[in-house]
Every structure is written in structure tokens, then in C-alpha cells.
């Protein structure tokens, strides 16, 4: 992804798209932000779901009920974030937002 | 109590209903009413085949044994789904852009359409999935047995094996019917997907109902359940960090790599926008599926007698409380989970087997090109149907051989680890352009081997495959090679141990080999297509058009896609190209599109090979280009050789034609010469005859007349003799047979001799000759007599033809290198330029005959003499009068 074909003019919309502009329209900016968030949600999920290991390592034992509530709560948070994100990301792309930003990391 | 007959009837009714749904959906799809079938809801629900009977029943059992750990296998897929923007979107986009038909096709296509990789992944998938199918059969059979356990009225002892057999047969039938109805280029099975979506709802409703019954029916709501939970044996649960993390990772990996998941997630995906909803809705589905698992386990442990199988709590709990209807619903939920998994897995595997094993073999066995006889479509469908039966049959066989039981129950995770071996190669292929085919194969084989050794083989039959000594002391007695403690890592859980080592070594080999190998051109092309899928909406330019005739392509496509669809495709393309007839030009773009369409039916490797056969294997790869360049260089060399030869030939031809021209000229000259000579001979002969007749016949002649006539005759014979002498001389000179008397001579002497000889007999027209005695003093080695002959000729010509009233001939001498130039220039009118080329020709007399007194051979003889002496004589134009230059070498 980091290897854009060289030697093409940036004007070629198929290669760079308007993303090569320095400043984006407000809508585009929002969209790009949502894409960044879309990439980060699974990272947050990993941390949330792996947290019980760290929590448990500090104590004798973890009450099952508490652990269950925590896990499901974390799950719900992730789902809620996901709902919000997918609303942002599935909005029809305006002409100059252009979904060609391929979600680079 | 539910009677066995009712159970069977419900089962049949349910299956019939599923058939109906599938049939209806297929009909709707055929009519083009796809809106609902392609909706995000159906897509999300179809993903639920992740929740198999193993998770439906087994999750509760798992929860009863290991507490909250059961949830890990739902957490992994949830993470993958919420990260759809990053990974799944890419996967689906690639799947659609490249018309990927299976995970094996994805890997094969990514690494240069390599069929080797396709076969590897297919084998891995079959080995990994077969036990899983067996597990589903076991679940269904077990659930049947639960109902038959209470032997009441009308119940007969259910033969478990025969139940499994009939379930397997039923599933085969359904899958063959709806999975291979048509060979859709998009490889979508609307009927199957819709039926699965329906089953997903049944599963969820069943589990939620049992959960609700447990929480609000058996316990006093959530708070009460939580209290009971902490009081139950499950409360002893301790989180095992290795397993917790390992299983979350494993389930995420398996979610991506399981052939059936890939089938519904990528292959059946109609629109990547569906992911936006699935991204949150599927995690929600999974959460709901697991929400009541712990409560059911807790209540089961509490209420059911000790020793009850916790795997069946979902069924036995409602049954024990007399809630038969709920139990039946729960049974249907489990039944749904099992059937949907088997159906999709069988479709996915059959696609892989037929596309990567059967079709390549079939194609390679047939004569190449479009001349193959028979309907290829039928071959593909048959291959798929047989593959489905083989896959389900293998599952059944595995179930029979393993004998069911606990050994089978653990196979779920083992199977996950097996199919997850594709993950490094898949992710590497999606994100890393420099990953190579060899590396992918090496990584897959490494991972597969380690999985077999550390997990799969130890799991089956204990002492059967791997002996006890191997298990305890390692292979060849090396303790570092103990299957469940590689390199001394014995403290790990066997599954985590296997995940770690297989994934680590798989990735290590994959990356290391990639670093040391170089991808083939097609791999690099595909690599760019995959890694930069969002930048390249256009596909690779795969084919040159040269060899592919549109008719051949149409014939072949009809065999695979079916006549109607193929013709539609071709017509559309022809219209797009602006052509009036139905056949489009086989442009690279069209070939590529066609290849993808075909790839949807027979897999990318086979489609590539088939188009390749028609397009004369003309895939434009850098390799080919290099070969072409090589060839071109050879051709150029050859052609330059040809050119040289042809130039040589041309040269020879030119020489020939020159020679020919010369010969013709010579022949003409010879004719002219003959006619001239006969004329020249004839004229004096006529005079001689006439006067000799007069002398003979006339008696009364005066002596004066007699003398006059005799002297005429004498003159004429002299003239004849001179002519013949000249001719002889010329002939000798021309043939180069002349004997030259080369000796030291002085030019001055030669000129003296010539001047006196030339002027001696003449007295009528005096000509002054201007000479430079100092210049003339040049010593030569030459034939003095011949040279003077030339000079005499030139001087007498000047005397004869110079028209000036006071004729003067100037003889100028100059030395030029090894030559002496002797110029004879008179002050007459000279020779007109158009006649200049002729003066050295034989019998060339420019003026009237009378004055010449010669036969016109003088200059011709001069030229021949000079040629023989190694010099030349030439006319010098524009010198004020007639000017000749004689060039004599100082030494011959």
C-alpha cells in the first residue's frame, strides 16, 4: 500500500485521487477520521478482551459473574462503536471524498 | 414426551421447509429479484454458520468445564468483524475483483495462479474439515439419542450409526440439489444462503428461548443467576492466560481461514457495503448466542443429576422440566447448526476439490484448445457433486472410525488450528507484495506438518499413530522433538503449544523463504493486484489477443457458463465495443474479463490455463517478454544476415547486369565492327576491281592512263594492307597478346621520331609543332616504338583535322608522381562534346571520309597501346582546341 506506482502524474485520478491535495473538504476530513477509527476499533477490542488476563494476574481469583459482566460490557461497547462507525463509513461518498483512501495503516 | 415419530416428522417438516426456502430463493434470484437476497441482513445471518452444532451444544459443555473460557471462540470472530474496514473489506474487494471461488483459489491466485498452492490449501482444508463434519454428525446423532433415551411409548431403540448415516445422506442430497444447481459465474448460491440465514434465526431463537427459560423460568432473573453462578462449581474457574489469548487468536484466524466462512464471507458476498452492517450485527449475533451459555451451564450443573453430559444441557434441561416444545425448538437449533455447517463446508470444499484437483487433471488429460468435445459445464457440475458426496462421505467415515465419543469432541479446536495454517500466507499475500509462491508453499507445508505432529496425530487414537515412546521421549528419542513439548516447551496447553509452534514456524519459514526467493513475473503482477486492490480497479493485462479467436472463446465459454449466459456476455461485450455482430474482438480487456467469469466457475488456475490454451498460452509476463525480446534479437540478427546476403546478391546481380549490358554492347559493337569492316574492305576492293577490269578489257589505253589506273589500284591495295595491318594490330593489342619491347628510352627521342614520321610524307598542310626540349628530357622504361606509334597518330590527327588557318600543335610535358603527362593540344575547333566519348571507338570518324585517309582505327589502337603500356590516353575537353593527354608510367 505504501508503494504507489511511481512516474504517474498526480493529476491522474485513478492513481492518487484527490487525496493528494493538502487540505480536504470538511466532509472528506470527517470520513478519513472515520476510516482511521475503523482501523483502530479492533485494536481497542484486542486490548479490552485481553484485559482480563492482566486483571486476573493481580488477584487470587476472578469472580465468574464479574468477569462475565465485564466481557459482555466490553463486547457491547465494541458493538456500539461499530454501529456508529459503520454509519459514518457507509454514507454515500461525495464526489470529492472518494473512497480511494484504502485504509492505510 | 415427544415421541420418536413426532421428532422424525418435525425433522422432515423442517428439512422440507428449508428445501422450500432454498427453492423459493433460487427462483427469486432467477427472476432477478435479488434485493432481499443480497441484503446486509441475509449476509450477516449467513455468517452464522460459524456457530456450528459444536458451538451450539458444546459451548454450554465447555462453559460447564472451563467457565468463561468458552467465550473466547466468539471473541476472536467479533474482533475480526469490528475490524472489517481494515481486513475484510480488502478481502471481499479482492474476492470480487479477482472472482475468487474459495480460499484455495485466493492463495493460488495471489501467488501467480499456482495450482500447487491451490492443491495444498485444498488438502489442508479437507483434512481440517472432515473431522469437523464428523463432529456435526455426532452432535445430531447425540441429540437424537437424548430423545430416545426415555424409552416411552412408540420409541424404538435408535441406532446411532444409522441416524448419522441418514443425516449424512440427507445433507448430501440438499447440498447437491442447491449447491450445484447452476454453475453461477459469481459462485453464489442464493438458495443455500437464504436457507442458512433462516437457520441462523432458528439457532438464535432456540438458544435465546432456552436461555430465557433458564434465567426467568428456573432462576429468578439475572441477579439470581449471577449469585448462583458464583456459588456453582464454575466459580472455581481461573483464567488461563495462554489459552485465553491463544483461543481468541485461534478463533479469529479460523474465522478468516475456514473454507465455509470464506465461502459465505467472501465468495457469496454480493456487495462489500454489506460489511458495514455485518461489522456490528455479527458481533451482536455472537454476543446473543453466548449470552445465556453460562446461565444454562450453571442451572444444568445445579438441576441435572451428576454425570449428565454438559454438552447436552441445552436439550436435557428443558426436557427434564417437561418443556418438550422448548426442547424440540432447541433440538431444531442444534440441527440447524449442524446442517448449515455441513452444507456450506461441503459446497466450499467441493468447489476447491473440483477446481484445484479434478479440473486441472481433466483439462490436462484432454486435447488442448477449444476442440474438446463434450459439455465442460456438465463435467464441472459432476465433479462438484461427486466432491460433495466424497466430502460428506469422508465426514461420515471419520465419524464411524473414530467411534464418536469424547475424542471427537476435542476435534473442533484441533480442526481450527489446522485450517488456520493458511493465515500467514493469506495475510502475507494481502499485505506484502514480495511474498513468493515458493515461500507460501514452504510455510503451508511447515505449518501443516507441525500441526499434524503436535496436535492432530496425538489426538487420534493415542497409541495408534504416534507411539507412547514418541509422545514421551520425542521422535527418534530426541526430547526436543516431543510432540507436545517442542524444544522443551512442555508447560503449555497442547492446543496453545500447537498454535504457537505451528504459527511461529509457518510464518518464519514463509517470511524467510520470501526473503531469499524471487517471485515470478505473474506472481508479482498478482501481488500488486492484491496488495493494491484499492488502487487498481482494473485488472492485470493478462492476455495478448493474437491467437484467441472470438469463436473459439465463445465455444469454450458456452461449455462452462452455459450457452445463454455465454452468449449474453459476448453480445454485451460486442455492444460495448460498438460492433454490430455478436462477436466482440478478443481484446486483452475482454479476455481478462472472460477469464474472471470462467474463474468463477472453474477457479482461476484452470480458467487461466483454458484461456491460455486458446490464446496460445500468450500470457504477457515479463518472462515471456524477455523471451520475445530474445527471439526478436535473434530475428534481427538473422534478418541483418539476410540483408547482408541480399545486398551481396544485389551487388552480384548488378555486376551481372552490367556484364550483360557490356556483352550486349560488345555484341552490338561487333556487329557494327563487322559491317564497318566489310564496308571498309569493300570500298577499295570495288575500285581495284573496276580499274583492273578496265586495264584488262580496254585495249586502247594510253600509257598515261594505264599508269594512272595502275597507281590507283596500287594505292587502294596499300590502303587495304594498312587497314588489315591496323586490324591485326588492334586485335593483337586487344587480346593482350602483344610482345612489348620494354627498354630505357628518352621521351625526347621518341617524340623526335614521331614528329618526323608524322610530318614526313606531307607537304600540303604544314603544322607547327611547339615543343619544350628541356621538359622532354625524361627517361622512361617503355616500348619506344609503340609509344611513338601513339604520338604519330595524335600528331597526324592534329594535322588532318585541325581547322585553324595557321595550325599549331603544342606538346606539353609534366611529371606527376610516377607518371609523365604528355598533352597534345592544337588550336582548332576541338571535338564537339557529344562526340567526345566516341573518339576512341573503332571506325569512329567524325568528319568526312575523304580527309581521314584511314580506317578510323588510330585512336582505338592508341588506347589499346597505352593500356598495354600501363598508361592511358584521354581527351581533355575545354582546352581551346582538340587536346589529348597521354599518361605514361616512368617505369611499367
Interface residues (C-beta under 8 A of the other chain):
Chain A: X1 X3 X4 X5 X14 X15 X35 X38 X39 X41 X42 X45 X46 X49 X50 X52 X53 X56 X57 X61 X62 X63 X64 X65 X67 X68 X69 X71 X72 X75 X76 X78 X79 X80 X81 X82 X83 X85 X86 X89 X90 X100 X102 X103 X105
Chain B: X67 X68 X71 X75 X78 X79 X80 X81 X82 X83 X84 X85 X86 X89 X90 X226 X227 X229 X230 X234 X235 X236 X237 X238 X239 X241 X244 X245 X248 X273 X276 X277 X279 X280 X283 X284 X287 X291 X294 X431 X433 X531 X532 X533 X534 X535 X537 X538
